């Protein structure tokens, strides 16, 4: 959806270089199939899933329904 076609690593690299304490909602970035990219049960997975849930997004088995919660320009 970012318009980069098979180049999602650019998004990950850009997010990885953000300074500590930034306010960019990185947790909203998920795989195109709705899956959270971090390993299930890892600290980063839990942080991302919790942040999404706090915004009212359902996370079920590590996935988000793109039909219900996906961004539509």
OpenMM code with the backbone's topology and positions (N, CA, C; nanometers):
from openmm import Vec3, app, unit

residues = "UNK UNK UNK UNK UNK UNK UNK UNK UNK UNK UNK UNK UNK UNK UNK UNK UNK UNK UNK UNK UNK UNK UNK UNK UNK UNK UNK UNK UNK UNK UNK UNK UNK UNK UNK UNK UNK UNK UNK UNK UNK UNK UNK UNK UNK UNK UNK UNK UNK UNK UNK UNK UNK UNK UNK UNK UNK UNK UNK UNK UNK UNK UNK UNK UNK UNK UNK UNK UNK UNK UNK UNK UNK".split()
positions = [
    Vec3(0.0815, -0.1191, 0.0000),
    Vec3(0.0000, 0.0000, 0.0000),
    Vec3(0.0862, 0.1259, 0.0000),
    Vec3(0.2130, 0.1145, 0.0372),
    Vec3(0.3011, 0.2307, 0.0373),
    Vec3(0.3471, 0.2655, -0.1035),
    Vec3(0.3127, 0.1813, -0.2007),
    Vec3(0.3499, 0.2087, -0.3380),
    Vec3(0.4912, 0.1666, -0.3736),
    Vec3(0.5546, 0.0887, -0.2904),
    Vec3(0.6920, 0.0464, -0.3165),
    Vec3(0.6998, -0.0928, -0.3772),
    Vec3(0.5876, -0.1563, -0.3963),
    Vec3(0.5902, -0.2916, -0.4547),
    Vec3(0.6854, -0.3830, -0.3802),
    Vec3(0.7157, -0.4827, -0.3805),
    Vec3(0.8015, -0.5810, -0.3174),
    Vec3(0.9250, -0.5219, -0.2479),
    Vec3(0.9154, -0.4027, -0.1943),
    Vec3(1.0291, -0.3386, -0.1283),
    Vec3(0.9956, -0.2965, 0.0149),
    Vec3(0.9234, -0.3793, 0.0851),
    Vec3(0.8785, -0.3467, 0.2203),
    Vec3(0.9944, -0.3246, 0.3166),
    Vec3(1.1112, -0.3773, 0.2852),
    Vec3(1.2251, -0.3593, 0.3762),
    Vec3(1.2600, -0.2124, 0.3952),
    Vec3(1.2336, -0.1299, 0.2947),
    Vec3(1.2604, 0.0136, 0.3087),
    Vec3(1.1812, 0.0728, 0.4243),
    Vec3(1.0568, 0.0297, 0.4380),
    Vec3(0.9732, 0.0794, 0.5476),
    Vec3(1.0340, 0.0363, 0.6809),
    Vec3(1.0710, -0.0895, 0.6907),
    Vec3(1.1311, -0.1406, 0.8139),
    Vec3(1.2603, -0.0690, 0.8485),
    Vec3(1.3444, -0.0423, 0.7492),
    Vec3(1.4704, 0.0280, 0.7747),
    Vec3(1.4446, 0.1702, 0.8205),
    Vec3(1.3499, 0.2374, 0.7577),
    Vec3(1.3176, 0.3747, 0.7972),
    Vec3(1.2659, 0.3784, 0.9409),
    Vec3(1.1775, 0.2861, 0.9744),
    Vec3(1.1237, 0.2821, 1.1108),
    Vec3(1.2328, 0.2475, 1.2120),
    Vec3(1.3256, 0.1621, 1.1720),
    Vec3(1.4350, 0.1228, 1.2614),
    Vec3(1.5319, 0.2353, 1.2921),
    Vec3(1.5337, 0.3385, 1.2098),
    Vec3(1.6259, 0.4509, 1.2298),
    Vec3(1.5619, 0.5691, 1.3019),
    Vec3(1.4381, 0.5524, 1.3434),
    Vec3(1.3713, 0.6611, 1.4151),
    Vec3(1.4385, 0.6861, 1.5497),
    Vec3(1.4457, 0.8112, 1.5908),
    Vec3(1.5073, 0.8404, 1.7209),
    Vec3(1.4201, 0.7915, 1.8359),
    Vec3(1.4836, 0.7661, 1.9471),
    Vec3(1.4131, 0.7231, 2.0685),
    Vec3(1.3103, 0.8295, 2.1075),
    Vec3(1.1931, 0.7867, 2.1447),
    Vec3(1.0898, 0.8785, 2.1887),
    Vec3(1.0081, 0.9429, 2.0775),
    Vec3(1.0206, 0.8924, 1.9545),
    Vec3(0.9439, 0.9470, 1.8423),
    Vec3(0.7948, 0.9212, 1.8625),
    Vec3(0.7117, 0.9921, 1.7872),
    Vec3(0.5665, 0.9743, 1.8030),
    Vec3(0.5017, 0.9087, 1.6811),
    Vec3(0.5812, 0.8529, 1.5918),
    Vec3(0.5264, 0.7853, 1.4736),
    Vec3(0.4659, 0.6521, 1.5166),
    Vec3(0.3411, 0.6233, 1.4778),
    Vec3(0.2745, 0.4995, 1.5210),
    Vec3(0.3238, 0.3770, 1.4423),
    Vec3(0.4458, 0.3346, 1.4687),
    Vec3(0.5090, 0.2228, 1.3983),
    Vec3(0.4267, 0.0951, 1.4086),
    Vec3(0.3541, 0.0795, 1.5180),
    Vec3(0.2796, -0.0442, 1.5435),
    Vec3(0.1664, -0.0655, 1.4433),
    Vec3(0.1318, 0.0372, 1.3664),
    Vec3(0.0268, 0.0230, 1.2651),
    Vec3(0.0774, -0.0454, 1.1377),
    Vec3(0.2074, -0.0629, 1.1263),
    Vec3(0.2645, -0.1269, 1.0073),
    Vec3(0.2635, -0.2777, 1.0274),
    Vec3(0.1869, -0.3468, 0.9430),
    Vec3(0.1779, -0.4929, 0.9493),
    Vec3(0.1938, -0.5477, 0.8081),
    Vec3(0.2090, -0.6770, 0.7968),
    Vec3(0.2227, -0.7403, 0.6649),
    Vec3(0.0943, -0.7236, 0.5841),
    Vec3(0.1065, -0.7331, 0.4534),
    Vec3(-0.0091, -0.7126, 0.3653),
    Vec3(-0.1203, -0.8136, 0.3891),
    Vec3(-0.0865, -0.9287, 0.4487),
    Vec3(-0.1893, -1.0288, 0.4779),
    Vec3(-0.2507, -1.0098, 0.6165),
    Vec3(-0.2129, -0.9011, 0.6854),
    Vec3(-0.2683, -0.8711, 0.8165),
    Vec3(-0.1902, -0.9278, 0.9332),
    Vec3(-0.0833, -0.9994, 0.9055),
    Vec3(-0.0060, -1.0647, 1.0106),
    Vec3(0.0949, -0.9678, 1.0728),
    Vec3(0.1090, -0.9763, 1.2040),
    Vec3(0.2159, -0.9037, 1.2722),
    Vec3(0.3462, -0.9756, 1.2398),
    Vec3(0.4491, -0.8988, 1.2044),
    Vec3(0.5730, -0.9591, 1.1558),
    Vec3(0.6619, -1.0170, 1.2657),
    Vec3(0.6455, -0.9701, 1.3881),
    Vec3(0.7299, -1.0208, 1.4961),
    Vec3(0.6854, -1.1606, 1.5368),
    Vec3(0.7769, -1.2417, 1.5884),
    Vec3(0.7409, -1.3766, 1.6308),
    Vec3(0.6327, -1.3752, 1.7390),
    Vec3(0.5338, -1.4606, 1.7232),
    Vec3(0.4239, -1.4735, 1.8178),
    Vec3(0.4786, -1.4948, 1.9588),
    Vec3(0.4320, -1.4155, 2.0520),
    Vec3(0.4742, -1.4287, 2.1906),
    Vec3(0.5963, -1.3477, 2.2286),
    Vec3(0.6668, -1.2907, 2.1302),
    Vec3(0.7851, -1.2102, 2.1624),
    Vec3(0.7416, -1.0781, 2.2254),
    Vec3(0.8333, -1.0107, 2.2919),
    Vec3(0.8018, -0.8836, 2.3571),
    Vec3(0.7541, -0.7807, 2.2546),
    Vec3(0.8210, -0.7733, 2.1395),
    Vec3(0.7806, -0.6768, 2.0368),
    Vec3(0.6431, -0.7103, 1.9798),
    Vec3(0.6154, -0.8390, 1.9617),
    Vec3(0.4827, -0.8807, 1.9159),
    Vec3(0.3763, -0.8333, 2.0141),
    Vec3(0.3982, -0.8606, 2.1427),
    Vec3(0.3001, -0.8246, 2.2454),
    Vec3(0.2802, -0.6731, 2.2534),
    Vec3(0.3887, -0.5970, 2.2400),
    Vec3(0.3800, -0.4505, 2.2415),
    Vec3(0.2967, -0.4015, 2.1241),
    Vec3(0.3226, -0.4557, 2.0049),
    Vec3(0.2489, -0.4134, 1.8864),
    Vec3(0.1017, -0.4531, 1.8964),
    Vec3(0.0750, -0.5754, 1.9358),
    Vec3(-0.0635, -0.6218, 1.9473),
    Vec3(-0.1397, -0.5385, 2.0497),
    Vec3(-0.0783, -0.5088, 2.1630),
    Vec3(-0.1440, -0.4294, 2.2664),
    Vec3(-0.1716, -0.2870, 2.2171),
    Vec3(-0.0775, -0.2281, 2.1466),
    Vec3(-0.0970, -0.0922, 2.0933),
    Vec3(-0.2124, -0.0894, 1.9944),
    Vec3(-0.2220, -0.1913, 1.9107),
    Vec3(-0.3331, -0.1992, 1.8154),
    Vec3(-0.4657, -0.2163, 1.8896),
    Vec3(-0.4665, -0.3030, 1.9886),
    Vec3(-0.5898, -0.3252, 2.0659),
    Vec3(-0.6361, -0.1984, 2.1359),
    Vec3(-0.5417, -0.1191, 2.1839),
    Vec3(-0.5764, 0.0067, 2.2514),
    Vec3(-0.6460, 0.1037, 2.1561),
    Vec3(-0.6241, 0.0874, 2.0262),
    Vec3(-0.6911, 0.1699, 1.9257),
    Vec3(-0.8189, 0.1044, 1.8744),
    Vec3(-0.8562, -0.0085, 1.9336),
    Vec3(-0.9793, -0.0753, 1.8944),
    Vec3(-0.9653, -0.1752, 1.7811),
    Vec3(-0.8424, -0.2107, 1.7467),
    Vec3(-0.8169, -0.3072, 1.6397),
    Vec3(-0.8118, -0.4469, 1.7007),
    Vec3(-0.8880, -0.5393, 1.6452),
    Vec3(-0.8866, -0.6784, 1.6922),
    Vec3(-0.7632, -0.7496, 1.6365),
    Vec3(-0.6919, -0.8155, 1.7249),
    Vec3(-0.5777, -0.8978, 1.6853),
    Vec3(-0.6116, -1.0392, 1.7285),
    Vec3(-0.6284, -1.1280, 1.6315),
    Vec3(-0.6660, -1.2663, 1.6591),
    Vec3(-0.5596, -1.3577, 1.5990),
    Vec3(-0.4978, -1.4379, 1.6845),
    Vec3(-0.3909, -1.5294, 1.6416),
    Vec3(-0.2822, -1.4567, 1.5637),
    Vec3(-0.2483, -1.3367, 1.6084),
    Vec3(-0.1399, -1.2611, 1.5461),
    Vec3(-0.1759, -1.1928, 1.4162),
    Vec3(-0.3052, -1.1863, 1.3864),
    Vec3(-0.3498, -1.1260, 1.2609),
    Vec3(-0.4563, -1.0197, 1.2846),
    Vec3(-0.4609, -0.9280, 1.1894),
    Vec3(-0.5605, -0.8217, 1.1869),
    Vec3(-0.6424, -0.8400, 1.0603),
    Vec3(-0.7720, -0.8273, 1.0680),
    Vec3(-0.8569, -0.8363, 0.9495),
    Vec3(-0.8352, -0.7123, 0.8649),
    Vec3(-0.7718, -0.7294, 0.7503),
    Vec3(-0.7465, -0.6160, 0.6617),
    Vec3(-0.8775, -0.5647, 0.6024),
    Vec3(-0.9728, -0.6497, 0.5884),
    Vec3(-1.1043, -0.6063, 0.5371),
    Vec3(-1.1693, -0.5082, 0.6341),
    Vec3(-1.1593, -0.5357, 0.7630),
    Vec3(-1.2214, -0.4487, 0.8644),
    Vec3(-1.1351, -0.3313, 0.9051),
    Vec3(-1.0028, -0.3543, 0.9180),
    Vec3(-0.9168, -0.2532, 0.9771),
    Vec3(-0.8103, -0.1973, 0.8837),
    Vec3(-0.8039, -0.2462, 0.7613),
    Vec3(-0.7027, -0.1979, 0.6677),
    Vec3(-0.7273, -0.0539, 0.6250),
    Vec3(-0.6206, 0.0166, 0.5988),
    Vec3(-0.6302, 0.1563, 0.5550),
    Vec3(-0.6771, 0.1609, 0.4111),
    Vec3(-0.7688, 0.2514, 0.3850),
    Vec3(-0.8197, 0.2696, 0.2491),
    Vec3(-0.8033, 0.4159, 0.2123),
    Vec3(-0.7183, 0.4437, 0.1140),
    Vec3(-0.6965, 0.5851, 0.0747),
    Vec3(-0.8211, 0.6477, 0.0144),
] * unit.nanometer
topology = app.Topology()
chain = topology.addChain("A")
for resn in residues:
    res = topology.addResidue(resn, chain)
    for name in ("N", "CA", "C"):
        topology.addAtom(name, app.Element.getBySymbol(name[0]), res)
